[in-house]
Amino acid sequence: MALHFSPRPSCSLRLLRRLSASPSPTLEPNPPPSIGPSPSYTVADDLSPAESHLLEKLHFIIKDHHRNHPNPDPSASPPPNLAIPDLSSSFSSIFPLPPSPALTHHIIRRFSSLRHGIPFPQILSFFNWWISFSPSSPSKPFTSMIDLAGKLHHFDLAWHFLDSMHALSIPIPLSAFSSLIRRYSRANRPSEAINAFHRMPDYGLEPDPISFSLLLAALSRQRLAVQAQSLFDSFSSRFPPDVVIYSNLVHAWCRAGSLEKAEQAFAAMRNAGIQPNVYTYTTVIDAMCRAGQIPRAQEVLCQMLDSGCTPNAATFNCFMRAHVRAGRSEQALQVHNQMRRLGCEPDGITYNFLIEAHCSKGQKNLDAALKVLNSMILKGKECAPDANSFNHILKCVLSLGDVKAAHKLYEKMREIECQPSTVTYNILMQLFSKDKTMDMVLKMKKEMEKEGVEPNVNTYGVLITAFCERGSWRRSYQLMRELLEDKCLKPTKQVYEKVQELLRRAGQLRKHDELVEIMAERGFISPPPLDC
């Protein structure tokens, strides 16, 4: 069934057709704003210099212990009252007095921001050591542990922390349950997410429209539209739907790929006398663009304009993304032209899509991409370039093999204080590995560690490949151990076989067999047959 979003050629549609006639500089698209994203770790600004120093020491102790005692089965939940004696002694040695709740919160959040190799047993041991000195503490450290346990799917421990807070009469904030609900949804366990919502009164929290909206948002982001619709129907009398609740329902069906159901929710919203807002319209436009239905998305944009709802950069970025990813650079430029004529200011994402469009054509448009980058720099904080801005250009430079250009771009990033991402470092290391020496590659690796940028499997792939090509079995072996034990990541088959071949050629059969054993223990390969 087709969506009935006013297909008539209104005055707005005629205006858009007129505006799309002439191209202009390229911009980058924004996805519709998400509700309640999981926060990433930021530098602690509420700690004293002395506490910041202790934070770094504590981080090193926990990380070092994890490196020397890797967790053989990260999926298994440790006992809730876990204590690691040698770690507890180390904690006591650096803390004459128990650390503050703020410091405890920050060390948990710092490790929680990692994607791989989270030293959860060590963090739990520290938390239990800390709580033994500070039983009646603020809720923040507990909430951080609930979120971390949920992230690792240790939901039994998350409930243990909630029960502990309740038993100690520590006020339980809404954020504790919103984290738990979000983690259940991400783990594709909607029934448990809904159960957590229903259990809020047991912990002194009454569900309200805000918590209900958070639940719907969590379900919608995970494409759990059927469950979101069922909840919406069940609670519509208790929590009369408003624009936020309806928008979450529309978003759920759009994310699930059912535009027909999204149309029904959209129509019900308008029939209830609730005017869709910019987020609602943008959600529908984004779903249509992702489905390749650009003309229908344009019709919705016209309806949006006719209703008096002003589109924002995120709205136009939906069109930008669709055109750029499909290689339609000219159409992307036309979208930017529409933005300018309608007085809509592009944002950083718009500019990033413009850069991507120019770079997709290779060297011919590298200069144009650099011009867009420079215009972002001139705009200052309003549209300051981020790592993605540079990454598109660096990928283009990588295809050209221009190491000097890579150096200049990296220097420019540092000059404007733009934080490189994991992808940035991966591209740079891949480029610099073309040099005769590995100096710049090793420098990039050290900077990643210093900046707290987490390496991924591609990072190790670039490093290991570079050392294998130079015949350095020691460094290749060390990095492979780090990848497997510290980060708990599975190497690609190609990288693993390169290291094993190098070790065999070097006569390092013992180390070769050690890697086979570790890979088998992690479940990455089948165990080798036992000798008869």
C-alpha positions, 0 to 999 in steps of 0.5 A: 500500500502506498503512503498517502502523504499529499502527492499533489503538486503543491506550491511547495513542490513547485518551489522545490522543483524550481530550487533543484535546477542549479547545483551548489557546494556539497553538504553532509546528511544527518540521521533523525535525532535519537532519543537518549543515546548511550553517553560516551566517556568524557574527560572528568572535569569535576575531579581535583588535580590530585584525584585526576592523577589517582584516576590514571593510577587506578586505570593503569592498575586495573588495565595491567591486572586484566592484561596479566589475567585475561578473562577466559569467558567474558560472557559469564557473569562473575559472582556479585560479591567478587573480590580479587585479593591482590587487586584490593591490596593495590587499591589500598596502597594508592588510596589511604582514604576511600576514593570519592564517589565522583572518582569511582563513577569516572573510572567505571565510565572510562572502562564502560566506554570501551567496545572490546576487552572491558576488564569487568571482573577487575572493575567489579572487584574495585566497586565491591572494595569501594562500597565496603568503605562507602555503603551509603554513597550517592547513586551515580557509581551504582547507576554506572555499574548498572549500565556497564553490567547491562552492556555486557548482558550481565543483567542478573548483576544489574538487578543485584545493584538495584536491590543493593541500592534499595536495601541501602535506601540509596535513591534510585534515579530514573536514569538507572531504569532507562539504562537497564531498559535500553540495554535490554532492548539492545540485547533484543530482549524486549519482554525483559525491557517491558518487565523492567518498566513494570517493576519500577514501582517496586523500587520507589519509581512510578512510571510516567509519560517520560519513562514510557517515552524512553521505553518506546524510544529504546524499542524503536531504535532496535526495530521492535515495532510490534512490541512498541505498538502493543505497549502504545495500545495498552497504555494509551488511556494511562498516558494520553499520547502526545507528539513525543509518544506518537513520534516514537511510534512512527519511528519504530515502524520506520526503523522496522521498515514498515512504511504502511504501518508508519503511515497509519500511526502518522494518520492516527496522530493527525486525526487525534489533533496532534501536529507532527513536528520536525522530528516526526516528518524527518523520521518518515523522510529518512525511512523513505530515503533509505528505502530508495523512495526519493520522490515520495520523500519529497512529497512528505517534505512538501507536506511539511512545508505546507503545514508550516513545519520548518525543516532543519539540516537533519531533514535535508541530510536524509536526502543528502545521504541517499544521493551521496551513498548512491553516487549521485553527487549532482543531486546532492549538490541540488539538495544543498541548493534547496537548503540555501534557498529555504534559509536552512543552515547546513550543519557539520554532517551536511558538510561531511556528506559534501566532502564524501561526495567529492572524494568518491570521484577520486583525485579529480575532486580532492581539491573541491573536498579540501575547499569544503574542509577549509570552509568548515574551519573558517566557520569555527565551532559552529561547523568545526570539522570532526574526524569524519571530515578528515577520514573521507579525504584521507581515504581518497589520499590512501587510494592515491598513496600520497604519504606527504598529503597524509602528513599535512592533513594530520598536522592540520587536524592537530593544529585545529585540535580535531580529535582523530578517531580509530578510523583516522589512525587506521588509515594513517598507519596504513599510509605510513606503513608504505614508508621504509621505516615504521617510525610513524606507524609506531608513533600513531600507535603510541598516540592512540594509547595516549589519547585513549582512542580504542584500537579495533580489529582493523588497527591490529590488522594494519600493524600485524600485516606491516610487521609481517611484511618486514619479517618481525615475528616478535612484534607480530606475535606480541600484537596478536597476543594483545589482540586476543587476550587484552582486547578479546577480538577475533583476527581475520583469517588472513592476518592470523595465517600470516602470523602463523606462517611467519612463526613457522618460517622463524622456527618459533613452533612453541609460539605458533602452538600457543596462538593456536591454543588461545584461538581455540580457547576463545572459540575462534577456531576448532581445537586441534586434534589430540595426539594419539 
